[in-house]
Amino acid sequence: MPEPEKRSDKFTWTYALWLLPFLAQNWLYWLQPQWDWWTISLIVWVLTLIAVAGSLCINLAQRRWRRLVSLLIAPLLLLVLLRLLAAIGITSDSVRFALTKQTYLAEIERTDLPGGEQRFRTFVWDDTFLEKTYSTLVYDESDEVALPRGEQSTAWQQRVQTSCSEKKECVDLDPGPDEYVSVSKIGEHFYILDNYLPNAFP
């Protein structure tokens, strides 16, 4: 007959649920961008750390090895799930864009350009310092933002300079030796430009 303290010792995936509040911020912060998400992130991180550390101590003290292993592999389970979702195109950025795309398109349609000039607009996408230092949603009707650095036309460069002077949201594909910029397509003519240091966006 098993010892009473080990009767509940079993493998479980439910520990992964403890980490969901920490991950949910990356999916939900844009619903209330005026909140202090840095403080919220810190509080959630501390509470999650306390819960995990407490459970580790309790399971160690009661020698519940299966639960202990379950707790340790919970982050791996979530990582695998997120990788699988990303592989089929479901990310926090793609979900947010799907829900807000019409708002951006409506604003772009109100842009009146002379002579059929191709539209170029930028929108703040992420400035909460959660995963990346700064992220910008770029609408580029010419799609030149996705070309290798230096292959953009003079007209494109002028559009970027105009956008920067009007909105103070500058797209800099060559920010400097200490910074890294990536451009990923998220929709037709829509791109997310990530800069991992803030100097590229004055």
Secondary structure, DSSP 4 states (H G I P E B T S, - for coil): ---GGGTT----SGGGGGGHHHHHHHHHGGGSTTS-HHHHHHHHHHHHHHHHHHHHHHHHHTT-HHHHHHHHHHHHHHHHHHHHHHHTT--HHHHHHHHHHHHHHHHHHT---GGGPPPEEEEEEE-S-SSSSEEEEEEETT-GGGSPTT---HHHHHHHHHHHHHHS----S---TT--EEEEEEETTEEEEEESSGGG--
